[in-house]
Amino acid sequence: MAERFASVLGWKVLVLEQRSHIAGNCFDQKNEQGITVHQYGPHLFHTSKPEVWEYLSRFTDWHPYQHKVLAEVAGKLIPLPFNLNSLHLVYPAEQAIALEAKLLALYGAGNKVSITKLRETDDPELAELADWIYYNIFVNYTMRQWGIKAEEIAPEVLARVPVVLSRDDRYFHDTFQAIPAEGYTVLISRLLAHQNIEVQLKQNALDRIKLENGQVWLDGKPFNGKLIYTGMLDQLFVYQFGELPYRSLQFVFRQLDCPYFQTATTVNYPNAPDFTRITEFKHILAEPSDSTTIVTEYPQDYDKNDPERNIPYYPVFTADNQQRFEKYKILSAQYPQLIPLGRLAEYKYFNMDDAVDNALIRFNTILK
């Protein structure tokens, strides 16, 4: 948004960043071993939106990258999303062949069927397969990720879990899949390099911005420009309708004296007691090094008062939480200058390409 306002409209833009670095959760940098590490967990770019790809391509070259994920289940590593290769690793050959034939006959080769739909089948063998996938791969991982019970998992979350009826082991199937060749931090630095943009780091914007009676105040003075707010909306309005819950993550990094730790970039551990996945960064940009860097992810509740838990990563989707968010959304509409934008401010899960697309659409709406 800063880049669009500066380059399209020629406006002066002030970016207040609370961290000591730019790029938000996409922040990456090379460590002492020359491996590019994503400091806030792996960010794998993929999109089927040409406008998003073309926009970002103005600011970066790309390193082609096809993301692959394995799941450790009962001592076996199987590809995710669950596909025909996974099927043949889990079941004996004769049974796998029969199940594959049924799946292809019912749903068609190359298609994706949601775990919800598969569990509704009348075929007892396919229903048993659906239950195996649900209980061994999905349910425990999701409960740990979101901090909820199995029965509380929203239907829309279940609907996003596909069984892929092909032998394509890629985790994503989008048209464009790549990583910024010099990393996300360089990409963002180029976005912010416009002469009309000023970036101030280590800034608590809420110490400088006040909202009162429909007016935005900046540093104690009325501010008449646009305020693009990407933080938590409940925090902006001093939690007057109560706090919105978020999930946080703890990342534990390790440097290992071996060429590689695992055979894929990411290995999920659906049934581990406290962590969800391990990512090995060397696989992403194929950087040469005699050692390797891995990160293990431990999901946890967000707590603004706990320095180990005070980064909100994911909104927690329940009907009650959405109703509370709607109250904040109605309140924000009383301030015409205010534009809440992004995962936290809109209390919505965005992939990276969705976040870019969302911002471009909002800017074009403002432009009109």
C-alpha positions as CSV (number, residue, x, y, z in Angstrom):
1,M,0.0,0.0,0.0
2,A,2.9,2.4,0.8
3,E,4.4,1.7,-2.6
4,R,1.1,2.2,-4.4
5,F,0.3,5.5,-2.7
6,A,3.9,6.8,-3.3
7,S,4.3,5.8,-6.9
8,V,0.8,6.1,-8.3
9,L,-0.5,9.1,-6.4
10,G,2.8,10.7,-5.5
11,W,1.7,10.9,-1.8
12,K,4.1,11.1,1.1
13,V,3.9,7.9,3.2
14,L,5.1,7.2,6.7
15,V,5.5,3.6,7.6
16,L,5.6,2.8,11.4
17,E,7.1,-0.6,12.0
18,Q,7.1,-1.9,15.6
19,R,10.0,-4.4,15.0
20,S,13.7,-3.5,14.4
21,H,13.5,-4.7,10.8
22,I,11.2,-4.5,7.8
23,A,9.3,-7.3,6.0
24,G,7.1,-8.4,8.9
25,N,6.7,-12.2,9.3
26,C,8.4,-12.6,5.9
27,F,11.7,-11.4,7.3
28,D,14.6,-13.5,6.2
29,Q,18.4,-13.2,6.3
30,K,21.5,-15.3,5.7
31,N,23.0,-16.9,8.8
32,E,26.7,-17.5,9.4
33,Q,26.6,-20.6,7.3
34,G,25.3,-18.8,4.3
35,I,21.8,-20.3,4.6
36,T,18.8,-18.0,4.1
37,V,16.6,-18.5,7.2
38,H,13.0,-17.4,7.5
39,Q,13.0,-15.9,11.0
40,Y,9.2,-16.4,11.6
41,G,8.7,-19.8,10.0
42,P,8.8,-20.9,6.3
43,H,7.2,-18.7,3.7
44,L,6.6,-20.4,0.4
45,F,5.2,-18.2,-2.3
46,H,2.7,-19.7,-4.7
47,T,-0.2,-18.1,-6.7
48,S,-2.5,-18.6,-9.6
49,K,-3.2,-14.8,-9.8
50,P,-1.2,-13.3,-12.7
51,E,-1.7,-9.8,-11.4
52,V,-0.1,-10.6,-8.1
53,W,2.9,-12.4,-9.8
54,E,3.4,-9.5,-12.3
55,Y,3.2,-6.9,-9.5
56,L,5.8,-8.6,-7.3
57,S,8.0,-9.4,-10.3
58,R,8.7,-5.7,-10.6
59,F,10.7,-5.9,-7.3
60,T,12.4,-9.3,-7.5
61,D,13.8,-12.1,-9.7
62,W,12.6,-15.5,-8.8
63,H,14.2,-18.8,-7.8
64,P,11.9,-21.6,-9.1
65,Y,10.8,-23.8,-6.2
66,Q,8.2,-26.6,-5.9
67,H,7.3,-27.1,-2.2
68,K,7.0,-30.7,-1.0
69,V,5.8,-31.9,2.4
70,L,6.0,-35.3,4.0
71,A,4.1,-36.5,7.1
72,E,5.6,-38.9,9.6
73,V,3.0,-41.5,10.4
74,A,3.7,-44.8,12.2
75,G,7.3,-44.6,11.2
76,K,6.6,-43.9,7.5
77,L,7.1,-40.7,5.6
78,I,4.2,-40.1,3.2
79,P,3.6,-37.2,0.8
80,L,1.1,-34.5,1.6
81,P,-1.5,-33.7,0.5
82,F,-2.5,-37.3,0.6
83,N,-2.3,-38.6,-2.9
84,L,-2.1,-41.8,-4.9
85,N,1.6,-42.2,-3.9
86,S,0.6,-41.8,-0.3
87,L,-2.1,-44.5,-0.7
88,H,0.4,-47.0,-2.0
89,L,2.8,-46.3,0.9
90,V,0.1,-46.9,3.5
91,Y,-1.8,-49.9,2.1
92,P,-0.6,-53.3,0.8
93,A,-0.3,-53.3,-3.0
94,E,-3.4,-55.2,-3.8
95,Q,-5.6,-53.2,-1.5
96,A,-4.1,-49.9,-2.7
97,I,-4.8,-50.8,-6.3
98,A,-8.4,-51.6,-5.5
99,L,-8.9,-48.3,-3.6
100,E,-7.2,-46.3,-6.3
101,A,-9.6,-47.8,-8.9
102,K,-12.6,-46.9,-6.8
103,L,-11.4,-43.3,-6.2
104,L,-10.7,-42.7,-9.8
105,A,-14.0,-44.2,-10.9
106,L,-16.0,-42.1,-8.4
107,Y,-14.2,-38.8,-8.5
108,G,-12.0,-38.8,-11.7
109,A,-8.2,-38.8,-12.2
110,G,-6.4,-35.6,-11.4
111,N,-9.2,-34.2,-9.3
112,K,-9.2,-33.2,-5.6
113,V,-11.8,-34.5,-3.2
114,S,-12.1,-32.9,0.3
115,I,-11.8,-35.2,3.3
116,T,-15.3,-34.0,4.3
117,K,-16.8,-35.3,1.0
118,L,-14.8,-38.6,1.2
119,R,-16.0,-39.3,4.7
120,E,-19.6,-39.0,3.4
121,T,-19.2,-41.8,0.9
122,D,-21.5,-44.9,1.1
123,D,-18.6,-47.2,0.1
124,P,-17.3,-48.8,3.4
125,E,-13.7,-49.2,2.0
126,L,-13.5,-45.6,0.9
127,A,-15.1,-44.5,4.2
128,E,-12.4,-46.5,6.1
129,L,-9.7,-44.8,4.0
130,A,-11.2,-41.4,4.7
131,D,-11.2,-42.1,8.5
132,W,-7.6,-43.3,8.3
133,I,-6.5,-40.0,6.7
134,Y,-8.7,-38.0,9.1
135,Y,-7.4,-39.6,12.3
136,N,-3.8,-40.2,11.3
137,I,-2.9,-37.1,9.4
138,F,-5.4,-34.3,10.0
139,V,-7.2,-34.2,13.3
140,N,-4.4,-34.2,15.8
141,Y,-2.3,-31.8,13.8
142,T,-5.3,-29.4,13.5
143,M,-6.2,-29.6,17.2
144,R,-2.6,-28.7,18.1
145,Q,-2.3,-26.0,15.5
146,W,-5.5,-24.2,16.5
147,G,-5.7,-25.2,20.2
148,I,-9.2,-26.7,19.8
149,K,-11.0,-30.0,20.2
150,A,-11.8,-32.2,17.2
151,E,-15.5,-31.4,17.4
152,E,-14.8,-27.7,17.3
153,I,-12.9,-27.8,14.0
154,A,-14.9,-25.6,11.6
155,P,-16.4,-27.3,8.5
156,E,-14.6,-24.8,6.2
157,V,-11.3,-25.9,7.6
158,L,-12.2,-29.6,6.9
159,A,-13.3,-28.6,3.4
160,R,-9.8,-27.3,2.7
161,V,-8.1,-30.7,3.3
162,P,-7.9,-32.4,-0.1
163,V,-7.1,-35.9,-1.2
164,V,-5.4,-35.5,-4.6
165,L,-6.2,-38.2,-7.2
166,S,-2.8,-38.1,-8.9
167,R,0.8,-38.9,-8.3
168,D,1.8,-35.2,-8.1
169,D,3.7,-34.9,-4.8
170,R,3.8,-31.1,-4.9
171,Y,2.1,-29.5,-1.9
172,F,0.8,-26.6,-4.0
173,H,-0.6,-26.8,-7.5
174,D,-0.7,-23.1,-8.4
175,T,0.5,-21.7,-11.7
176,F,3.3,-19.7,-10.3
177,Q,5.6,-21.2,-7.6
178,A,8.9,-19.6,-6.7
179,I,10.9,-17.9,-4.0
180,P,12.4,-14.3,-4.3
181,A,15.9,-15.0,-5.5
182,E,17.5,-12.6,-3.0
183,G,14.9,-13.3,-0.3
184,Y,11.7,-11.6,1.0
185,T,13.6,-8.9,2.9
186,V,15.2,-7.6,-0.3
187,L,11.9,-7.7,-2.1
188,I,10.2,-5.6,0.7
189,S,13.2,-3.2,0.8
190,R,12.7,-2.5,-2.9
191,L,8.9,-2.0,-2.4
192,L,9.8,0.6,0.3
193,A,12.7,2.3,-1.6
194,H,10.5,5.1,-3.2
195,Q,11.6,8.6,-2.3
196,N,8.2,9.4,-1.0
197,I,8.3,6.7,1.6
198,E,9.8,7.1,5.1
199,V,10.2,4.0,7.3
200,Q,10.6,4.3,11.0
201,L,11.6,1.1,12.9
202,K,11.0,0.2,16.5
203,Q,7.8,2.3,16.6
204,N,4.7,1.5,18.7
205,A,2.2,3.1,16.4
206,L,-0.5,3.1,19.1
207,D,1.7,5.5,21.2
208,R,1.4,8.0,18.4
209,I,-2.0,7.4,16.8
210,K,-5.3,8.1,18.6
211,L,-8.8,7.7,17.4
212,E,-11.5,10.0,18.8
213,N,-15.0,11.1,17.7
214,G,-14.3,10.1,14.0
215,Q,-11.0,11.9,13.9
216,V,-7.5,10.4,13.6
217,W,-4.7,12.1,15.6
218,L,-1.0,11.6,14.9
219,D,1.6,12.8,17.4
220,G,-1.1,14.9,19.1
221,K,-2.3,16.7,15.9
222,P,-5.3,16.1,13.7
223,F,-4.2,13.8,10.8
224,N,-6.3,14.1,7.6
225,G,-4.7,11.5,5.4
226,K,-5.3,7.8,5.1
227,L,-4.4,5.5,7.9
228,I,-3.6,1.9,6.8
229,Y,-3.7,-0.2,9.9
230,T,-2.3,-3.7,9.8
231,G,-2.3,-4.5,13.5
232,M,-4.9,-6.1,15.7
233,L,-8.2,-4.2,15.5
234,D,-9.2,-5.0,19.1
235,Q,-5.9,-3.4,20.3
236,L,-6.5,-0.3,18.2
237,F,-9.8,0.2,20.0
238,V,-8.4,-0.6,23.4
239,Y,-10.2,-3.9,23.7
240,Q,-13.5,-2.2,24.4
241,F,-15.5,-5.2,23.2
242,G,-13.0,-7.6,24.8
243,E,-9.9,-9.3,23.3
244,L,-10.0,-11.3,20.1
245,P,-8.1,-14.6,20.5
246,Y,-5.1,-15.5,18.3
247,R,-2.7,-18.4,18.0
248,S,1.0,-17.9,18.4
249,L,4.0,-20.0,17.5
250,Q,7.3,-20.7,19.1
251,F,10.2,-21.4,16.7
252,V,13.2,-23.4,17.9
253,F,16.1,-23.2,15.5
254,R,19.0,-25.6,15.4
255,Q,22.2,-25.7,13.4
256,L,23.4,-29.2,12.6
257,D,26.8,-30.4,11.4
258,C,25.5,-32.5,8.6
259,P,24.7,-31.8,4.9
260,Y,21.0,-32.5,5.3
261,F,18.6,-33.4,8.2
262,Q,15.6,-34.6,6.2
263,T,14.6,-35.4,2.6
264,A,12.0,-32.6,2.1
265,T,11.8,-29.0,3.0
266,T,9.0,-29.7,5.6
267,V,8.1,-32.8,7.5
268,N,4.8,-32.7,9.4
269,Y,4.4,-34.7,12.6
270,P,0.7,-35.0,13.0
271,N,0.8,-37.2,16.1
272,A,3.7,-35.7,18.0
273,P,2.7,-34.4,21.5
274,D,3.7,-30.8,21.3
275,F,5.1,-29.7,17.9
276,T,3.7,-29.8,14.4
277,R,6.5,-29.6,11.8
278,I,10.2,-29.3,11.1
279,T,11.5,-27.2,8.2
280,E,15.0,-27.4,6.7
281,F,15.8,-24.2,4.9
282,K,18.6,-25.4,2.6
283,H,16.1,-27.2,0.4
284,I,14.4,-23.8,-0.5
285,L,17.2,-21.9,-2.3
286,A,19.6,-24.9,-2.6
287,E,22.4,-22.9,-1.0
288,P,25.7,-24.8,-0.6
289,S,26.8,-25.5,3.0
290,D,28.4,-28.3,4.9
291,S,25.9,-27.8,7.7
292,T,22.2,-27.3,7.8
293,T,19.6,-25.2,9.7
294,I,16.2,-26.5,10.8
295,V,13.3,-25.0,12.8
296,T,10.7,-26.8,14.8
297,E,7.3,-25.2,15.3
298,Y,5.4,-25.3,18.6
299,P,1.8,-23.9,18.4
300,Q,0.6,-22.0,21.5
301,D,-2.0,-19.5,22.6
302,Y,-1.3,-15.8,22.1
303,D,-0.8,-13.8,25.3
304,K,0.0,-10.1,24.9
305,N,1.6,-10.1,28.4
306,D,3.9,-13.0,27.9
307,P,7.1,-12.2,25.9
308,E,7.3,-15.9,24.7
309,R,3.8,-15.8,23.4
310,N,3.1,-12.2,22.3
311,I,3.2,-12.5,18.5
312,P,-0.2,-13.1,17.1
313,Y,0.0,-15.3,13.9
314,Y,-3.5,-16.7,13.3
315,P,-7.0,-15.5,14.1
316,V,-9.0,-18.2,15.8
317,F,-12.1,-18.8,13.8
318,T,-15.3,-19.4,15.7
319,A,-18.8,-17.9,15.4
320,D,-18.4,-16.0,18.7
321,N,-15.0,-14.5,17.7
322,Q,-16.4,-13.4,14.4
323,Q,-19.3,-11.7,16.0
324,R,-17.0,-9.8,18.3
325,F,-14.8,-8.9,15.4
326,E,-17.8,-7.5,13.6
327,K,-18.4,-5.1,16.5
328,Y,-14.9,-3.7,16.0
329,K,-15.4,-3.6,12.2
330,I,-18.6,-1.5,12.7
331,L,-16.6,0.8,15.1
332,S,-13.8,1.2,12.6
333,A,-16.3,2.3,9.9
334,Q,-16.9,5.5,12.0
335,Y,-13.4,6.6,10.9
336,P,-13.5,7.2,7.1
337,Q,-9.7,7.7,7.0
338,L,-9.1,4.3,8.6
339,I,-8.4,1.3,6.4
340,P,-7.9,-2.0,8.4
341,L,-5.9,-4.3,6.2
342,G,-4.4,-7.7,6.4
343,R,-4.6,-10.9,8.5
344,L,-4.7,-9.2,11.9
345,A,-6.7,-6.1,11.1
346,E,-9.3,-8.1,9.1
347,Y,-9.2,-11.1,11.4
348,K,-8.9,-13.4,8.5
349,Y,-6.3,-15.9,7.3
350,F,-4.6,-14.7,4.1
351,N,-1.9,-16.6,2.2
352,M,0.8,-14.3,0.9
353,D,-0.6,-14.0,-2.5
354,D,-4.1,-13.3,-1.1
355,A,-2.6,-10.6,1.1
356,V,-1.0,-8.9,-1.9
357,D,-4.2,-9.3,-4.0
358,N,-6.3,-7.9,-1.1
359,A,-4.1,-4.8,-0.8
360,L,-4.0,-4.1,-4.6
361,I,-7.8,-4.4,-4.7
362,R,-8.3,-2.1,-1.7
363,F,-5.9,0.4,-3.3
364,N,-7.8,0.4,-6.6
365,T,-11.0,0.9,-4.7
366,I,-9.5,4.0,-3.0
367,L,-8.2,5.2,-6.3
368,K,-11.7,5.1,-7.9
